[in-house]
Amino acid sequence: MSPPFILINCKVYAEGIGQRAHLIAESAEMVAEESGAIIGVAPAYIDIHPIAHHYEIPVFAQHIDAVAPGAHTGHVTAAAVRLAGARGTLINHSERRLTLADIEAARKAARDAHLETVICTNNEPTTAAAAALAPDYVAIEPPELIGSGISVAKADPEIIRRSVAAARKVNPDVKVLTGAGIQSGECVKIALDLGTVGVLLASSVVKAQDPAVVLRDLVSLL
């Protein structure tokens, strides 16, 4: 069985950029070595290159635009984040929603650039639709619980169970993450027991005074 995957989305929190991004990455690398879990980070674009080149952890972009290199001012290409050192990318996060056509185009652009893909979803039907696009991961995150401090693993465990079933019915090879309010080792254990391979989370780690303390708690019941 593969080690659990914990992916930290730094978003553009003030606590998640620059030197704080390095602190989070350093903590992730340390706790991953201690626990055997895979702990990755999705930093702001400007931090992808330094984080990817200073730490031996998976680095993901928070979003890519499905455009080819060329005259597309202000866009971020899959090729650019791959060159910067990213291993993968989020697609369709609840704070960066896309149409189904754009999701598919972004997935293809990522695959062409040899990036792993995490397509974010908000319910079972969208999870099934995302799984049909054959990403590496789908991440189910009820948007009303994101940043709420209320864990989806405790508030609505059935949406995790149903989403895993929906994804596997469409594509048995896709792996499922869960997110929204994940903040403790108990949350992670519940998510894994319900059939996911890990969690996608943000503020509980990014805003922590000591990210390593929170990360050690997250892996404490593995």
PyMOL commands that set and color helices and strands:
alter all, ss='L'
color gray80, all
select helices_A, chain A and resi 14-16+19-35+45-54+78-84+100-112+124-131+143-145+152-155+157-170+185-193+203-206+211-218
alter helices_A, ss='H'
color red, helices_A
select strands_A, chain A and resi 5-9+38-42+60-61+88-91+116-121+137-140+175-179+198-201
alter strands_A, ss='S'
color yellow, strands_A
deselect
rebuild
show_as cartoon
